[in-house]
């Protein structure tokens, strides 16, 4: 079982038990979060592709840690003008552990009625 998740403007291939690093989220360490933007969901050989997302499927994750990536240096320079600028930047991230990827129970009941 795996899914393609969209969060923070990036797409990630996820599976239960994996850890991923996503752009910083304002959630405390140890809390559980729901990630509803699933683009592709594969379960037991059956693949569903969303338009744009697969409805009623979400991923449950636990926040493991917060951190910052290594420093990126950005330099501006204009020749012969004595103009130089060096700026450092560290992007914050949140590490998530994927607990499960599942269809919500209400939609399963609705599918059976159809």
FENVENCOR-V417946 format. One line per field, one symbol per residue. ss: DSSP state (h for helix, s for strand, l for the rest). psi: psi as a letter, one per 30 degrees, with the letter a starting at -180 (. if undefined). burial: # if it has 16 or more other ideal C-beta (glycine too) atoms within 10 Angstrom, else .. A space follows every 10 residues. Layout:
ss: ???
psi: ???
burial: ???
This chain:
ss: lsssssslls ssssllllss ssslllllll lssssllsss sssllssssl llllllssss ssssssssll lsssssssll llsssssssl lsssssssss ssslhhhhhh hhhl
psi: kllkkkkggl kkkllkflkl kllkkiklkf lklkjfikek kkjhfkkkkl iflkkgklkk lkkelkakll kkkkkkkkkg ghjkkjklkk kklkkkkkel jlkkeeeeee eef.
burial: .######... .#.#.#...# ##..#..... ..#.#.#### #........# ..##.##### ###....... .......... .......... ..######.. ###....... ....
